[in-house]
Amino acid sequence: MSYSTFNELLFPALPLELREEIYRYLVFPTSKPRRRGGHKLHPHHVLVGMASSHGFHCYQLPSLCALNKPTYYEVGLFFIRNVEFRMLGYQGAINLTRLLDTFPGEQGFAAVRRLSFERWLAGHTAVRDVEEGVPLMKRCTGLSELGLRLTCSNLITTPMLYFQAMEDRETSEDHLMTLEEVVRRHRFEEILELRSLNKLFLDVFRFMRLAYFRDFFESVLIDCMPLMQELAEWLRRGFSARGMRVEVIVMESTDEGLSGFWSDRSTG
């Protein structure tokens, strides 16, 4: 950064550490801690969803970033390092990639510390979720925390008619994918290669009622938690074999629908 450019920053006479403390006060005036299932969650998050006519743009960044380009870079990178980006499907990954590409080189991607995919492999967008999400993870070379939200419906192999409200009755695991199928479909082998990772959350909708025809109409309550615990152990062994110390945490989502999930994750 040239001398003239440096002088365009806010408080150029102060060292970077003090400037960032000022940015922290201006950008994050409150830092209410969030907890879920006994786990402490990051207090600041940004939802990255469907594309607008301009895609994901600087309106998501602090207003300070509009001052000038040097401030955009410095405050923007500070902001990126200190928030959790929560993707709503593959379009969220596309829009976040566009934002991070506005910073020089790979600086924007290297600044990312926390990513959360709220609808990992959800319905008809499953292929695009992987195609856009995994490359984004790999470019974020400083990524320390990753969240993947899976639903029981995405782990079922039996062709289904519909889902209905859960009722109390005996559960089944007969219609679920095998561990090998889950690993392949969700590309967990590649997630094991995220060298900077130290915490992985698997956020799971545990139960789902499956209604289907075989020789006659059947209905069964599916429980995917045993499969998720098996996956968590597979991941722990995989990280350990690569010399990595990664905490793998399985959390159960008990609410229905994304609106309930956002409310649950956003409160203490």
C-alpha positions in Angstrom: 0.0 0.0 0.0 1.5 3.4 -1.0 1.9 6.3 1.4 -0.9 8.3 -0.2 -3.2 5.3 -0.2 -2.4 4.6 3.4 -3.3 8.1 4.4 -6.8 7.5 3.1 -7.5 5.0 5.8 -9.4 5.9 9.0 -6.9 6.8 11.8 -3.8 6.2 9.6 -1.5 7.3 12.5 -2.6 4.4 14.7 -1.2 0.9 14.4 -3.4 -1.8 12.8 -4.2 -3.4 16.1 -5.8 -0.2 17.5 -7.5 0.6 14.2 -9.1 -2.9 14.4 -10.3 -2.3 17.9 -12.1 0.8 16.7 -13.6 -1.1 13.8 -14.8 -3.7 16.2 -16.6 -1.1 18.3 -18.2 0.5 15.2 -19.1 -2.7 13.3 -20.0 -5.0 16.2 -21.4 -2.7 18.9 -22.9 -5.7 20.7 -21.6 -9.2 20.9 -24.3 -11.3 22.6 -23.1 -14.9 22.9 -25.3 -17.6 21.4 -25.6 -21.1 22.7 -27.3 -24.2 21.3 -27.2 -27.7 22.7 -24.6 -26.7 25.2 -22.3 -25.4 22.4 -21.1 -21.8 22.1 -21.9 -20.3 18.7 -20.4 -17.3 17.0 -22.2 -14.1 17.9 -22.0 -12.5 14.4 -23.4 -14.0 11.2 -24.3 -12.9 7.7 -27.0 -14.7 5.7 -26.1 -15.1 2.1 -29.1 -16.2 0.0 -30.7 -15.9 -3.4 -29.2 -13.5 -6.0 -30.5 -10.1 -6.5 -30.1 -8.2 -9.8 -26.6 -7.3 -8.6 -25.8 -10.6 -6.7 -24.1 -10.4 -3.3 -22.6 -7.0 -3.2 -21.1 -4.5 -0.7 -24.5 -3.7 0.8 -23.7 -6.7 3.1 -20.5 -5.1 4.3 -20.3 -2.4 7.0 -21.1 1.1 5.8 -17.5 2.2 6.5 -16.5 0.2 3.5 -18.1 2.8 1.2 -15.7 5.5 2.3 -12.9 4.7 -0.2 -11.1 1.7 -1.6 -8.3 1.4 1.0 -11.0 1.4 3.8 -13.1 -1.1 1.8 -10.1 -3.5 1.8 -9.1 -3.1 5.4 -12.5 -2.9 7.1 -13.9 -5.5 4.7 -11.2 -8.0 5.5 -11.6 -7.3 9.2 -15.4 -7.9 8.9 -14.9 -11.2 6.9 -12.5 -12.6 9.5 -14.9 -11.9 12.3 -18.3 -13.2 11.0 -19.9 -16.5 10.2 -21.2 -16.7 6.6 -24.4 -18.8 6.4 -25.2 -20.0 2.9 -28.8 -20.6 1.8 -28.2 -23.2 -0.9 -25.8 -23.1 -3.8 -26.7 -19.5 -4.7 -25.3 -18.3 -1.4 -21.9 -19.9 -2.2 -22.0 -18.2 -5.7 -22.8 -14.8 -4.2 -20.2 -15.0 -1.4 -17.6 -16.0 -4.0 -18.4 -12.9 -6.0 -17.9 -10.7 -2.9 -14.6 -12.4 -1.9 -13.3 -11.9 -5.5 -13.6 -8.1 -5.0 -10.5 -8.2 -2.8 -6.9 -8.5 -4.2 -5.7 -12.0 -5.1 -7.0 -14.6 -2.6 -7.1 -12.2 0.4 -10.9 -12.3 0.7 -11.0 -16.1 0.7 -8.0 -16.4 3.1 -9.8 -14.1 5.5 -12.9 -16.4 5.9 -12.9 -18.2 9.2 -16.5 -19.6 9.5 -18.9 -21.0 6.9 -22.2 -22.6 7.5 -24.3 -24.3 4.8 -27.9 -24.2 6.0 -29.4 -26.5 3.4 -26.6 -28.9 2.5 -27.8 -31.1 -0.4 -31.4 -30.0 -0.1 -33.8 -31.4 -2.7 -33.4 -30.7 -6.4 -30.5 -28.3 -5.8 -28.3 -31.0 -4.2 -25.8 -31.3 -7.1 -25.3 -27.5 -7.3 -24.9 -27.3 -3.6 -21.8 -29.5 -3.8 -20.5 -28.1 -7.1 -20.5 -24.5 -5.6 -20.0 -25.3 -1.9 -16.9 -27.6 -1.9 -14.7 -25.4 -4.1 -15.6 -22.4 -1.9 -14.5 -24.3 1.2 -11.2 -25.2 -0.5 -10.4 -21.6 -1.4 -11.0 -20.5 2.2 -7.5 -21.5 3.3 -8.0 -20.0 6.8 -11.3 -21.7 7.4 -11.5 -22.9 11.1 -15.2 -23.7 11.6 -17.6 -25.4 9.2 -21.3 -26.1 9.7 -23.3 -28.5 7.5 -27.1 -28.8 8.0 -28.5 -32.1 6.8 -32.1 -33.3 6.9 -33.2 -36.9 7.3 -35.0 -36.7 3.9 -31.7 -36.2 2.1 -30.4 -39.5 3.6 -33.2 -41.7 2.5 -32.9 -44.2 -0.4 -36.6 -45.3 -0.7 -38.7 -43.4 -3.2 -41.2 -41.5 -1.2 -44.7 -40.2 -1.6 -44.8 -37.5 1.1 -43.8 -36.6 4.6 -46.2 -35.9 7.4 -46.0 -34.7 11.0 -44.0 -36.9 13.3 -45.9 -39.2 15.7 -44.6 -41.3 18.6 -43.9 -44.8 17.5 -41.1 -47.2 16.9 -38.4 -45.8 14.6 -36.5 -47.4 11.7 -33.2 -47.1 10.0 -33.9 -49.5 7.1 -34.4 -46.8 4.4 -31.3 -44.8 5.0 -28.2 -44.6 2.9 -25.1 -46.5 4.0 -22.2 -44.6 5.5 -20.2 -45.0 2.3 -23.1 -43.5 0.3 -23.3 -40.5 2.6 -19.6 -39.9 2.4 -19.6 -40.1 -1.4 -22.7 -38.0 -2.0 -21.6 -35.3 0.4 -18.0 -35.4 -0.6 -16.7 -35.7 2.9 -13.4 -37.1 1.6 -12.7 -33.6 0.3 -13.8 -32.0 3.6 -11.1 -34.1 5.3 -8.5 -32.1 3.3 -9.5 -28.7 4.8 -6.2 -28.3 6.6 -7.0 -25.2 8.7 -10.3 -26.7 10.0 -10.5 -27.2 13.8 -14.3 -27.5 14.3 -17.0 -29.2 12.2 -20.7 -29.0 13.1 -23.2 -31.5 11.7 -26.6 -30.0 12.3 -29.3 -32.6 11.8 -33.1 -32.9 11.5 -33.2 -36.2 13.2 -36.7 -37.6 12.5 -38.8 -37.8 9.4 -42.0 -39.8 8.6 -41.7 -41.6 5.3 -44.8 -42.7 3.4 -44.3 -45.0 0.4 -45.8 -47.9 -1.6 -44.2 -51.3 -1.9 -46.8 -54.1 -2.3 -49.1 -51.9 -0.2 -49.0 -48.5 1.5 -46.5 -48.2 4.4 -45.5 -45.4 6.7 -42.5 -45.4 9.0 -40.6 -43.0 11.2 -37.0 -42.6 10.2 -34.2 -41.8 12.7 -31.0 -40.7 11.1 -29.1 -39.9 14.3 -27.3 -43.3 14.6 -26.0 -42.8 11.0 -24.8 -39.2 11.8 -23.0 -40.5 14.9 -21.3 -43.1 12.7 -20.4 -40.4 10.2 -19.0 -38.3 13.0 -16.7 -41.1 14.1 -15.6 -41.7 10.5 -14.7 -38.0 10.2 -12.8 -38.0 13.5 -10.7 -41.0 12.4 -10.1 -39.4 9.0 -8.9 -36.1 10.5 -6.7 -37.9 13.1 -5.1 -40.0 10.3 -4.1 -36.8 8.6 -2.5 -35.4 11.8 -5.4 -32.9 12.3 -7.2 -32.1 15.6 -10.7 -31.4 14.5 -13.7 -31.4 16.9 -16.7 -33.0 15.2 -20.0 -32.0 16.9 -23.4 -33.5 16.0 -26.3 -31.2 17.0 -30.0 -32.1 16.7 -32.4 -29.6 15.1 -35.8 -30.1 16.8 -37.6 -27.3 15.0 -39.3 -27.6 11.6 -38.5 -25.2 8.8 -35.8 -22.7 8.2 -37.6 -19.8 10.0 -37.5 -21.7 13.3 -33.9 -22.6 12.7 -32.8 -19.0 12.2 -34.7 -18.0 15.4 -33.0 -20.7 17.3 -29.5 -19.9 16.1 -29.9 -16.2 16.6 -30.8 -16.1 20.3 -28.9 -16.9 23.4 
